[in-house]
Amino acid sequence: MHQLRAILFVDGENLVFRYQDAISNGAVPAEGVVHEADCFVWHAALTQISHLDLLRVCYYTTVTGSDEKVVEIKEKLARIAYSAQSVGGGTIAGQLYPVVFKKLQKSRKTRVVDIQLIIDVMRYSFSNAIDLVYLVSGDQDYLPLISEVMRHGKQVYVAALSSGLGSELRYSCDDFVDLDKYFFKPSAKPAT
């Protein structure tokens, strides 16, 4: 069986704000959620949902504050270890690869994360370094990227929270995973 080489690209800025919106609407965090307000949110299920040979897990986000704060968030993200079962039955392990940008003022979303993530997805996809792009984001702005990567013969999996999910993302990829059941307790599913 051919093992699909994959990289997990996490739009952490989108994920953390969608997560925080769900919490403000009554959702209750599930066990295992790691959260730093306005910076990042993580759950180990992100790498354990599918059997893929993950080459890397890239986490993109922004931070308001000093250069020291940027370094602090990079270090926190890099300390998050992940593991995944490969297609061949082995275990793959590593640490998150942080891509953290400084933003000058506190705001909801910037474009720098989207732009860098798109550049990296295209670079890996078009150089044939990977067979599958695993994108974590509910941002519908990624639809042209998903289409282009698929046109080049790569598979695309998308995972996102239901809060703020772009409606076309569910059916514009090879596989879609709703992350609510991993990030929130079932008794308090967030309103969409």
Summary of the structure (lengths in Angstrom):
residues: 192
radius of gyration: 15.8
end to end distance: 38.8
largest distance: 49.1
contacts: 614
relative contact order: 0.22
helix: 35%
strand: 31%
